[in-house]
Structures are given as structure tokens and as C-alpha cells.
Amino acid sequence: MISVRSQFNKVLKGVVIVALVALSWAIAPAAWAYDNPELLPDNPTNIIDLADSLTSIQQEDLDRHLDEFEQETGWKLRVLTQFDRTPGRAVKDFWKLDEKSLLLVADPRGGNLLNFSVGDAFYELLPRTFWIELQTRYGNQFFVREQGEDGSILGALTSVEECLRQGGCNVVPGLPKEQWILTLITSVLGGIICGFAAQPRESGQIVAWQWALIFSPLWGILFIAFGIAPVITRTSDWLPLARNVAGFLMGFLVAYLSPMLNPSASSEN
């Protein structure tokens, strides 16, 4: 009885192994395309659009623009879009990618559309945090849904080119509306905290400067680090900065004047 059971277990393990091997061959044909030069075009080009993310006119204009940019600056920018097929490592020899080369890979199968293969020379001008912010800003699903895959690709390339022309960036240029709203919220919160801390606590006192200074690390981080710094480092437009300052002052006044409004309301009642 025991021998029959052991033989049955061996046979069952063999069947499972064969099934797993067959299944892996069935569901993973992309392994053949990991280094598939057959997908490369015959003519030299800066764009391989296997996922049809760009129109033919966009490809022609972008291809010509990337040639001009490379001749002008020496930086090599390349674009690969893929879905179920990819040339894989074959693009490295096709484009002769080196330390001054950037390969933008657009693949809609993942959670983020964009991926970057960055040459070592780029990190001297654009730190690693720049590429993380670039990916999250232009490759997220909300941006792709609103602007399309072509808008995501072109927007990311435009930001990289702008930073390379001006000698480097620590952050991605431009201030999206969602990010500005977040800076406005932190500015208002900083003003509220500063206003509560500055409320007079003694008779004849107008502003409790000591308490405001004690809480300055908290409201200062909210207003300066999270409300002002992201704005002035990403745009030269004064309007978002003015709105954040106004939001801070409004929050300060509301919190500072709240004790004065409560007694008047109670006395009227």
C-alpha cells in the first residue's frame, strides 16, 4: 500500500513538472523577444514605436527634432514603445547607447507608462530623484488618461531637453495643478498653526511672539518647505507664489482672530 502510494506521488510530481514547463512555454513567448533584433527597423531612426503610441506625423517631427538636439548638444535621446513585443537588449547595439544616451521606454502594461534607461553622464546634471519625479508626473495613469500616451512621452522628453539646455535641474520644471493645490493646502495649514500660536495669552499683549517662535519649526516647514520651495524651484510664475502667501495670511488671520470672534457672538446671544 505504501509502495503504491509512493509511486503515485512520483508520477503526480512528474505530471506537475511537465505541466508547469509546458505552461511556461505557452504563456511566456515574450522570452524569445527579450533579445529580438528582428523587430528592429531596417532604416536608422530615433524612434521604435511598436505600441503605436505616436502618429506618423509625430514620429517624423520627433525623429527630426531628436537628430537636431543631438547635433546641437551631444545628448542622445531615444524612444521605444512596446506592448506584447520588444526587441529587448538588441536596441543597445542598434542605437549604440552609451553614457550620454537616454532611452525612454513606454510600456502601458505596467502601473506607470514610462521607464528610463539613463546613461551615467546624465546623473551629473539630473539626479536620480529627478527621474523618479519625471516618471511619476508624466507616466501616471491619470496623466496618460487625460493627455494620452503621446502627450506623456513628448512631455517627459521636453522636460529633459529643457533641463539639459539650462545645465541641469534638481526637480522637474513646471508646476502641475494638483501639486500646486497641495502646496496651497500646506501654506494655509502653516498659517493656521502660526495664528493659533500667536494668539495673545496675557492682558495687553498683542502677539505672542514667543509661542509663535516655539511653533515655528512646524508652521515653517509647512509654509516654507512644502508651500514655497516646490513653487519657486519649478516655475518663475509669481501667481502661484502670491496665492500661497495669501493663503498663509488668511489662515493666520482666521486662527488669530478666532478668540475675538467667539466672545462677541456669545454676547449677542
Secondary structure, 3 states (H helix, E strand, C coil): CHHHHHHHHHHHHHHHHHHHHHHHHHHCHHHHHHECHHHCCCCCCCEEECCCCCCHHHHHHHHHHHHHHHHHHCCEEEEEECCCCCCECHHHHHHCCCCCEEEEEECCCCCCCEEEEECHHHHHCCCHHHHHHHHHHHCCHHHHHHHHHHHHHHHHHHHHHHHHHCCCCCCCCCCCHHHHHHHHHHHHHHHHHHHHHCCCCCCCCCCCHHHHHHCHHHHHHHHHHHHHHHHHCCCCCHHHHHHHHHHHHHHHHHHHHHHHHHHHHHHHC
